[in-house]
Amino acid sequence: MSFKREGDDQSQLNILKKRRVSDLLSNFIPDDEATLMKNGRYSCLVCSHRPVFDTVDMLVVHRKGKRHLEGMKWFYGKKNQLRREIDKRRHQDYVKAEDDRQEPSSSAPLLTQTRKITHHALLRTVPYSSCHKKASERSESSSKEHRNDLANSHLSMRTESNDSRTTVHQGPSEVKGEAKKKKKGASTLSSSVCEPLTEQRRRELDHYLKLKSSGWLQDRSGKWVKDENVEFDSDEEEPTLLPPCSESS
């Protein structure tokens, strides 16, 4: 049986609420299965029709009934389903956040390209690419051939210059001895050095150096072309030719 409270004293109302909450805790009733209403009564949260009881003893008797036990199965089944759905959503959000952190953002393609260029620039060797392998080999071979041609031309000019200087200071017998020694190592040198050939070679060397200093480059076919980094006169279309050798007595 329940008794009505007389008066509107707030302290008495608070004391009554505390006592009713203590009654709930003393009977080991979870907070999510029953609640204390504003009028001081108890309501069962497990059953779908939300029955109301005046005392804790009546609530305890209701909780032992068959209808309440069936409602508890549905109540906790729904609660577990909701918990699994929450865990699933949290896991999906976590996986999505990890994927966004690992993969670069598609909204910044320029930043992605800059990172790739920086990564390849820091590599010591060029990464393998089956698409660009042939083109890279072709460019490397052409550049190596061009460098070898330039090195051979400079080496031959330096050798001929040294021969011309040696010829001036040495006698005929010494010149022949040096020519025989160099014939074994270099096939491009002549077996005998004559004065008109040395003079012609020297003039060719001077002409070559003059064209190089003027900004002309010699391609692999032997033609002279203008260097793109050098400014030329508008009327200078072809390099100056080597003047013919004047006959000397």
C-alpha positions in Angstrom: 0.0 0.0 0.0 1.2 3.6 -0.7 0.7 6.7 1.3 0.3 10.2 -0.1 2.8 12.8 1.0 1.4 15.9 2.7 2.8 19.3 2.1 5.4 20.6 -0.4 8.5 20.5 1.7 11.5 20.0 -0.7 13.6 18.4 2.0 11.0 15.7 2.7 10.7 15.0 -1.0 14.5 14.6 -1.4 14.6 12.3 1.6 11.8 10.2 0.1 13.7 10.0 -3.3 16.9 8.9 -1.6 15.1 6.2 0.3 13.5 4.8 -2.8 16.8 4.8 -4.7 18.3 2.9 -1.7 15.5 0.4 -2.0 16.3 -0.1 -5.6 20.0 -0.7 -4.9 19.3 -3.0 -2.0 17.3 -5.3 -4.3 20.1 -5.3 -6.9 17.9 -3.9 -9.7 20.0 -2.4 -12.5 19.4 1.3 -13.4 18.5 0.4 -17.0 15.8 -2.1 -16.0 13.8 0.2 -13.6 13.5 4.0 -13.0 12.1 6.2 -10.3 9.4 8.6 -11.6 8.8 12.2 -10.5 5.8 11.2 -8.4 7.8 8.7 -6.4 6.7 5.5 -8.2 8.7 2.9 -10.0 8.5 2.0 -13.7 9.8 -1.2 -15.3 11.9 -0.4 -18.4 12.1 -4.0 -19.6 8.5 -4.5 -20.4 7.2 -2.7 -23.5 4.0 -1.4 -21.8 6.1 0.2 -19.0 4.1 -0.9 -15.9 4.1 1.4 -12.8 4.4 0.2 -9.2 4.0 2.0 -5.9 6.7 0.2 -3.9 9.9 -1.7 -4.5 8.3 -5.0 -3.3 5.7 -4.8 -6.0 8.4 -4.2 -8.6 10.3 -7.2 -7.3 7.3 -9.4 -7.5 6.7 -8.2 -11.1 10.3 -9.0 -12.1 9.8 -12.7 -11.1 6.8 -13.1 -13.4 6.8 -15.0 -16.7 5.9 -12.0 -18.8 8.7 -9.9 -17.4 11.2 -12.7 -18.1 10.1 -12.9 -21.7 10.5 -9.2 -22.0 14.0 -9.4 -20.6 15.0 -11.7 -23.4 13.8 -9.3 -26.0 15.3 -6.3 -24.1 18.8 -7.7 -23.8 18.7 -9.1 -27.3 17.9 -5.6 -28.6 20.6 -4.2 -26.4 23.3 -6.6 -27.6 22.3 -6.0 -31.2 22.7 -2.2 -30.7 26.1 -2.8 -29.0 27.3 -4.9 -32.0 26.1 -2.3 -34.4 28.0 0.4 -32.5 31.2 -1.7 -32.4 30.8 -2.3 -36.2 30.4 1.4 -36.9 33.4 2.2 -34.8 35.5 -0.5 -36.5 34.5 0.8 -40.0 35.4 4.4 -38.9 38.8 3.2 -37.6 39.6 1.3 -40.8 38.6 4.3 -43.0 40.8 6.6 -40.9 43.8 4.2 -41.3 43.3 4.0 -45.0 43.1 7.8 -45.3 46.2 8.1 -43.3 48.3 5.6 -45.3 47.1 6.6 -48.8 47.8 10.1 -50.2 44.8 12.3 -50.7 43.4 12.4 -54.2 42.4 16.1 -53.7 46.0 17.2 -53.9 47.6 15.7 -57.1 50.3 18.3 -57.2 51.5 17.4 -53.7 51.5 13.7 -54.6 53.5 14.4 -57.7 56.0 16.5 -55.7 56.5 13.7 -53.2 57.1 11.2 -56.0 59.7 13.4 -57.6 61.4 14.0 -54.3 61.5 10.3 -53.6 63.0 9.4 -57.0 65.5 12.2 -56.6 66.8 10.8 -53.3 67.2 7.3 -54.8 70.8 6.3 -55.6 69.8 4.2 -58.6 67.0 4.7 -61.1 64.0 2.4 -60.3 63.2 -0.3 -62.8 60.5 0.4 -65.4 59.6 -2.0 -68.2 58.0 0.8 -70.2 60.9 3.1 -70.3 63.8 0.7 -70.3 64.5 0.7 -74.1 64.3 4.5 -74.3 66.6 5.0 -71.4 69.2 2.6 -72.8 69.0 4.3 -76.2 69.6 7.7 -74.6 72.4 6.4 -72.5 74.1 4.8 -75.4 73.8 7.9 -77.6 75.2 10.1 -74.8 78.1 7.7 -74.2 79.0 7.6 -77.9 78.9 11.4 -78.1 81.2 11.7 -75.1 83.6 9.0 -76.5 83.8 10.9 -79.8 84.6 14.1 -78.1 87.2 12.4 -75.9 88.8 10.7 -78.9 89.0 14.0 -80.9 90.6 15.9 -78.0 93.0 13.0 -77.4 94.1 12.9 -81.0 94.5 16.7 -81.1 96.6 16.6 -77.9 98.7 13.8 -79.3 99.3 15.6 -82.6 100.2 18.8 -80.8 102.8 16.9 -78.7 104.2 15.3 -81.8 104.6 18.7 -83.5 106.4 20.1 -80.4 108.7 17.0 -80.2 109.6 17.3 -83.9 110.8 20.8 -83.5 113.2 20.0 -80.6 114.4 16.5 -81.6 116.5 15.3 -84.5 115.5 13.0 -87.4 116.7 9.8 -85.7 114.9 10.5 -82.4 111.7 11.3 -84.3 111.8 7.9 -86.1 112.4 6.1 -82.8 109.5 7.8 -81.2 107.3 7.1 -84.2 108.1 3.4 -84.1 107.2 3.2 -80.4 103.9 5.0 -80.8 103.0 2.8 -83.8 102.4 -0.2 -81.6 100.1 1.7 -79.2 98.0 3.9 -81.5 97.0 2.9 -85.0 96.0 6.5 -85.9 99.5 7.8 -85.8 101.7 7.7 -89.0 104.9 5.6 -89.1 106.9 8.6 -90.1 106.4 12.3 -89.4 107.1 14.7 -92.2 107.2 18.5 -91.9 104.4 19.4 -94.3 101.9 16.9 -92.7 102.7 18.2 -89.2 102.2 21.8 -90.3 98.8 20.9 -91.9 97.7 19.1 -88.8 98.7 22.1 -86.7 96.6 24.4 -88.9 93.7 22.0 -88.6 94.1 22.0 -84.8 94.1 25.8 -84.7 91.1 26.0 -86.9 89.2 23.5 -84.7 90.0 25.4 -81.5 89.0 28.7 -83.2 85.6 27.3 -84.1 85.1 25.8 -80.7 85.9 29.1 -79.0 83.5 30.9 -81.4 80.6 28.7 -80.3 80.4 26.0 -82.9 79.9 22.3 -82.1 80.7 19.3 -84.2 78.1 16.5 -84.4 78.8 12.8 -84.9 78.6 13.1 -88.7 81.4 15.8 -88.7 79.2 18.8 -89.5 79.6 22.0 -87.6 76.4 23.3 -85.9 75.7 26.3 -83.8 75.6 26.1 -80.0 72.2 27.1 -78.7 73.7 28.8 -75.6 75.9 31.1 -77.7 74.8 34.2 -79.6 75.9 34.6 -83.2 75.7 37.4 -85.7 72.7 37.4 -88.0 74.9 37.1 -91.1 77.0 34.2 -89.7 75.2 31.2 -91.0 78.2 28.9 -91.8 81.5 28.4 -90.0 84.7 29.7 -91.7 86.4 27.1 -93.8 90.0 26.1 -93.3 92.1 28.2 -95.7 94.3 26.1 -98.1 97.9 25.6 -97.2 100.3 27.9 -99.0 103.2 26.1 -100.7 106.5 27.0 -99.2 109.8 26.4 -100.8 
